[in-house]
């Protein structure tokens, strides 16, 4: 049976991709951003997922204002990088997993989630930048990818509660897939930001940190936040704050008779600790 083994949240600002593509990762301006992902890259290398489901938002690359699906599931065999105005990023074509994608589509649609099924789609920095940050810059990606594009660009976007319930439906779908697969879910976007307008430049890192903390402490609280209550601010990494988090499933505890005192102590500490890694781009 397939199993979701972890969730990964990561920013996907386009300037991060440009810094990668142009060899600027060691420059002082960028080094702190990229160094914050080193432990996560090692975690991903050790985890070796069989499939990644990447939930992201399209930036008018696959979909224009003429057609805006609320949820669009990529079911193709491959997904080439999109030309976002300056040529496609120099990253490998992503291989899809049509069988699992079709299974997810059938399962969630029968659970009354209306998905748009996409059999041909280019993917932009919203998907490729998080892949780079967690997998590095390989000649080919180490696992197949299933893209799930969520509209957060044009009003009305889906509510946080709707996205939360879709996540539960996807978990159910993956768990019912008969092949033994390790699946990692990516949730990508930006921490709150506004590139222009009267609030441009306003930094509210306290709100962002609270949001990240509640992904483990009280995720249902986040689903009740209305659209208009989301905050926006800008910082130098493409005028966008940068952060990420990994949520890994707990291992089942060993039987009490076999636990050594030290092991008990470590497991108790692990239960109390949220595995959270965050990095911030700063001036």
N, C-alpha and C positions, 0 to 999 in steps of 0.2 A: 504494500500500500504506500502511496505517496504521502509525504509528511512535510508540513511547513516547520522548518527547524529554527528560523530566526526572522526577525524583521530589521530592516536597515532604513534609517531616515537620513537623507543627505540633501544639502543645498545643491543647486545645479546652475549657478550663475554663469553666463556665457564667457565672461572674462577669464574664468578659471580654465575653461577649455582653450582659450587663446594663449594663456600663459603656458599651458602644457604643450601646445602645438608649436610654440615659438621658443621653447627652451628657456623659459624664465623662472622655473620653479625654485631655483636657488638664489634668485635675487632677493635682497632684504624685504622688498615690498610684499613678496609672495611666500617667502620661506616659512613664515609662521603658519600660514594657511595650510600648506601642503604637509608640513611636519606633523600637524594635528591629525592627519589621516594615516600615519605610518603604522600604528598599532592595529588600526582597523584593517588595513591592507594585509597585515600578517594574519589577523584573525580570519579573513576571507580565504587566504591561501591555505590555512590549516583546515578550514571548514569544507572546502571543495564541494559546493552545491552542484547538483545535477541540472537544475533549472533555476533561473531568476525570473520572477514576475515583477516587472517594473511599472509602478503606478506613477504617472508623471502628467504634466500638462503640455500640450502641443502649442507652439508659438507661431501659428499660421503657416506651418510648413506642410503638414498633411491635410489640414482643414482650413478653409478660409471662412470669412464671415458669411459666405453664401450657404455653408452647411456646417452646423456646429453640433456634433453629437455630445450629449451629456457624459456618456461613458462609451468608449470605443475600444474593443478588444482586438488586438492584432493576432490573426490566425494564419498568417502567411508562413512560408518556409524560410524567408529571409527578409531583412529590413535594412536597406541601404541608408547611409547617413544623408541627411537633406542638405541642399544648398540653401543656406540662410541669407544669401546676398553677397557672400564673399567666397563661394565655393564650398563643397562639402568638407567637413572636418577630415583630417587624415587618420581615420580610425577604421578598423575592420568592419565589414558588413556583419550585421548581427544575424545569427542563425536562429530561426524560430523553433517552436515545438508545436506543430499543428495539431497533433493528437491530443495533447493535454489542453491546448487552447480550446479546441472544439468541445472537449469534455466539460471544461469550465463554462463555456457559453451555454451548453445544454442545461447544465445543472443550475446555474444562476437564473436563467430565463424561466425554467420551471419553478424557481423560487420567486418568480414575478419581478425580477429585475430586467428591465428592457435595455439590452446592450445593442450597440451597433457593431456588427461583425465586419472586420476589415481584412480583406484578403490581399491587399496591396497597399503598402504604406511606407513612406520615408520617415525616419525619426531624427529629431533635431537635438540640440544641446541638452534639452530637458531630460533626455534619456542617456545620451552618450557621456556627458560630464560625470554623473554619478558612477557610471561603469568604470571610467578611468580612475576615479578617486578610490574605488574599492578594489579594482582588479589591476590597476596599473596601466601600462601601455603595451599590451602583448601584440604579437603579429596576428593572432586571431583570438577571439574571446573564448575563455575556457569552458563556457557552458551555454546552452541555448537560452534565449530570452523571449518572454511573452510580454509585449507592451500593453498597458492599459491606460489610455489617455482619458483624463478627466477634465471637463471644461471648468476652468477657473478664470477665464479671460473675459468672456462676454456674459452679461447678466441675462437670465438668472443662472448661477452655478448651483450644483446640488448642495444641500445642507450637510453640515458635519454629521448629523445623525444618519442621513441617507448613505453617506460614504462609510460610516462605521458599520451599518447593517450589511452593506455590500461586502465589506471585508469579512464579516462572519460567514456570508454565503460563499465567498471564494474559499475560505478555509474548509467549509463543508465539502465543496466540490473537489478540492485537492485531496482531501482525506478519502474520498470515494473512488479515486483513480487507482486502478489495479496494479500498475507498475510501481516497483519499489524505487522511489525517487526522493532525494533531499531537495527541498524547495526553499529558497530565500525570497522574501518579499521586500522590494524596495518601495519606499514612499519618498518621492522627491518633489522639490519645489523651492521656495525661498523662505527663510525666516521673514517676519514682517518687514516690508520695505515699500518705499514710494520713490520712484526715480525722479519725479518732477512734481510741481504743484506747490501749494502753500505749506504742506507738511514735509516737503523735501528737506532732508538733513536732520530730521528729528530722530533721535536714537532712543529706543525704549527696550534696552536689553533685559531689564527686570521682567517685562511681560513675556519676552521670548523664553527666558530661562524657566519661568513659571509654566509656560506651555509645554516645554520639553519635559519638565518634571512630572506634569500631570499625565503624560503618555503612560507612565507606570503607576502613579499614585491614584489618579482618578480620571481615566479616559472618558467616561460617560459625561463628566462635567464639561469636557471640551466639546462634546457633541451638542451642547445646549447654547453655545456661543452664537448669537445671530451674526449674519454677514456684516452688518454695519458696525459691530463691536470689534472687528479685527483691527489691529494697530499697524501702522506703517512707519518705516524709518529707513535711512540710508547710511551706509558706511563705505569705505573706499573700494572693496572688492566688487566692482561694477555697481556701486551704489547699493549694495545688498549685503546684509549680514550673512555670515557663513557658519553653519553648524551641522553636526550630525550625531546620530545616536544608534546603538545596536541593542536590540532586545532579543536575547537568546533564551530558548526554552530551558527550564530547569531539568536536570537529570533526576530520575527517581531516586529517592534515598535508599541506601542499603539497609538490610535488616539490623535492628538494634543490637543483636547479639554479636554482630561482626564489626561494629563501629569501634574504632579506637578513640580515646578521649580527644586526641588532636584532630582527628577527622570530624568528630562531632562539632568541635569548635569552628573548624573551617566551614562546614556546611551551614552552621547557624549564621555565621557572618555572611555567607553567600546569599542566604535567604533574605537578609536584611538589606543587602546592597543592591542597587539598581546599576546594571552595567551601562553606564552612560559616558560617551566620549564626545566632547564638543570642541570645536576649534573656532576662533574668531579672527576674521581679517581686521587688522588695525592699521592706522596710519603709521 
